[in-house]
Amino acid sequence: MTIILKTVLGLMTAFFGYFYLPDVFKNRGEFSAKPWPGLFGTGFITNFFDTLGIGSFAQQTAIFKFFKYVDDRVIPGTMNVGNTIPTVTQAFIFMTAVKVEPLTLASMSVAAPAGAVLGAGVVARMSRRKIQLGMGFGLLIVAGMILAGLLKWLPLGGEAIGLTGAKLGIAVVVSFIFGALQTIGIGFYAPCMATVYSLGMHPRVAFPIMMTATAMLMAAGSTRFVKERAYDRKAAIALTIFGVLGVFLAAFVVKSLPLTVLKWVVVGVVLYTSVWMFISARRSRREELAAR
């Protein structure tokens, strides 16, 4: 079943790349003036830590917002499109390196893209203000889950490498819901980790599950963002190229780091960015009213 899952993921990624890469190349003359080094660094650093378990979406949202690299309206699309190939790379690495029960891996991984396809079509057409509000609330959720883990409020997990019965059903439903929410910028990693831990699975098993599910949902949903032109091409291709390099460095060279201090920093940055999103949404609302 794992071989089948890898084959499906490979085909989905090829289908996504068929739309994504030609779109970037054809429209390269419309790239923004944002600096390549900053975008390359963002892709490399955030995907490096993403591979070690700190989701890249919260990090990238903060960077894009603070340095004004990407317009708020297309931040969700840019992150989903740009991180698809790096996340697929993670999925192939961890599916091979970590043992997990195939039915659990396949069930959660298939449910996530089903939710993503539903969510991407909605998000691609949302107004800037609605996206700002959605990301503001989403970042609060992510910060809360990271904080809960740091304060030991979440279960520490068990020894299981798979689920059956009602527990498997719960995991599938959760994957579907957060697959849909991923398209608006709510990362899949934190809620997936929380689900895996609370259902009694081994913490390490979270990595192949969350990375494979995220890879499949991004490969499924990101094509919609490309077709709707709801992403920043320059930022996305920078995330893709240097994101893959960050993944390989983390997976094969560094492998692990003491990340507690960094997680506290991420919580602070994410909360700050969430508040900033709410303030921006309020300004957008005023602009909408003034334009009427």
Order of alpha helices (4+ residues) and beta strands (2+ residues): alpha-alpha-alpha-alpha-alpha-alpha-alpha-alpha-alpha-alpha-alpha
